Amino acid sequence: MARYGNVLSVYDSADQYAGSCAELFEYSRGKWLAQHEEIVQHVGTGHGILFQPLDEWMVPVVEWAGGKLKGKCIGLVEHFEEIGIF
């Protein structure tokens, strides 16, 4: 399975079902992948890390998307602040 464009991988180190995308990134390099980044969190929730809007993954995702999409997330951070996510 190849990923296209810009890809961000975020996973918890305790995840028993998913893990690093390093192999996929290497396979896709020079074919379809424009940019990639991988963030390993040590929250301890395993696969459930994305089941709640935790700062540990929400903040890096918004920051990464804001940088990669060149400002197309304007208003998203402000919205998250308004609803108390960060």
C-alpha positions as CSV (number, residue, x, y, z in Angstrom):
1,M,0.0,0.0,0.0
2,A,1.5,3.3,-1.0
3,R,0.6,6.7,0.4
4,Y,0.5,9.8,-1.8
5,G,1.5,13.4,-1.1
6,N,2.3,14.5,2.4
7,V,1.9,11.9,5.1
8,L,2.1,12.2,8.9
9,S,2.2,9.1,11.0
10,V,1.3,9.3,14.7
11,Y,1.1,6.3,17.0
12,D,1.5,5.3,20.6
13,S,4.5,3.2,21.5
14,A,2.1,0.8,23.4
15,D,0.0,0.1,20.3
16,Q,-0.3,-3.6,19.7
17,Y,-2.0,-3.2,16.3
18,A,-0.2,-0.5,14.5
19,G,3.3,0.9,14.6
20,S,5.9,2.6,12.5
21,C,5.3,3.5,8.9
22,A,9.1,3.5,8.2
23,E,8.9,0.6,5.8
24,L,6.0,2.1,3.9
25,F,7.8,5.5,3.7
26,E,10.9,3.8,2.4
27,Y,8.9,1.8,-0.2
28,S,7.1,5.0,-1.3
29,R,10.2,7.2,-1.5
30,G,10.7,8.6,-4.9
31,K,7.4,7.2,-6.2
32,W,4.5,8.9,-4.6
33,L,5.6,10.3,-1.3
34,A,6.2,14.1,-1.2
35,Q,7.0,14.6,2.5
36,H,6.6,12.5,5.5
37,E,7.1,12.6,9.3
38,E,6.5,10.1,12.1
39,I,5.7,10.9,15.7
40,V,5.9,8.2,18.4
41,Q,4.0,9.1,21.5
42,H,4.4,7.4,24.9
43,V,0.9,7.9,26.3
44,G,0.3,4.3,27.1
45,T,-3.2,4.1,25.5
46,G,-2.0,1.9,22.7
47,H,-4.3,1.9,19.7
48,G,-6.8,4.1,21.6
49,I,-4.6,7.1,21.4
50,L,-6.7,8.6,18.7
51,F,-10.1,7.8,20.4
52,Q,-9.9,11.1,22.3
53,P,-8.6,14.5,21.3
54,L,-5.5,14.4,23.4
55,D,-2.9,17.2,23.2
56,E,-0.2,14.6,22.6
57,W,-1.4,14.0,19.1
58,M,-3.7,16.9,18.3
59,V,-1.1,19.7,18.8
60,P,1.5,18.0,16.5
61,V,-1.1,17.2,13.9
62,V,-2.4,20.8,13.7
63,E,1.1,22.2,13.7
64,W,2.2,19.8,11.0
65,A,-0.8,20.4,8.8
66,G,-0.5,24.2,9.2
67,G,3.1,24.0,8.0
68,K,2.5,21.5,5.2
69,L,-0.7,23.2,4.0
70,K,0.8,26.7,4.0
71,G,-1.9,28.3,6.1
72,K,-4.9,26.4,4.9
73,C,-5.7,25.5,8.6
74,I,-6.1,29.1,9.6
75,G,-8.9,29.3,12.1
76,L,-8.5,25.6,13.1
77,V,-6.2,26.4,16.0
78,E,-8.4,29.2,17.2
79,H,-11.4,26.9,17.0
80,F,-9.6,24.3,19.1
81,E,-8.7,27.0,21.6
82,E,-12.3,28.1,21.8
83,I,-13.6,24.6,22.6
84,G,-10.8,24.0,25.1
85,I,-8.7,21.4,23.3
86,F,-5.6,23.6,23.8
